[in-house]
Amino acid sequence: QVQLVESGGGLVQAGGSLRLSCAASGRTFSRYAMGWFRQAPGKEREFVAAINWTGGSTFYADSGKGRFTISRDSAKNTVSLQMNSLKPEDTAVYYCAAAGRPYGSGGSRARDYNYWGQGTQVTVSS
């Protein structure tokens, strides 16, 4: 059974940093693109960042460019999201997602991903 488990969320002051991690199990995730999404209260889930199956290509939503970095450790089946210079508007539940087909580049749409974690709360205070 495929399982994604996020960790690393919490409460941080504006300007601070957090590192989110996603542990994947149930298949060889090194062959699959991974992504991070977030959902704030009353808003739709939105794309944050994605990384292709090799880890050699990444892309970001404009909101996180220059502040967020996605990375993966395929040997450990983990993907991380380093978030710096956090802003109150970054407050949301952050979700890890895995693509359904192997050897892809990832995408910015929720339908590009078949598997989702349960989410981890990130709260940025002003």
Buried (B, 14 or more C-beta within 10 A) or exposed (E): EBEBBBBBBEEBEEEBEBBBBBBBEEBEBBBBBBBBBBBBEEEEBBBBBBBBBEBEEBBBBEBBEEBBBBBBEBEEBBBBBBBBEBEEEBBBBBBBBBBBEEEBBBBBEBEBBEBBBEBBEBBBEE
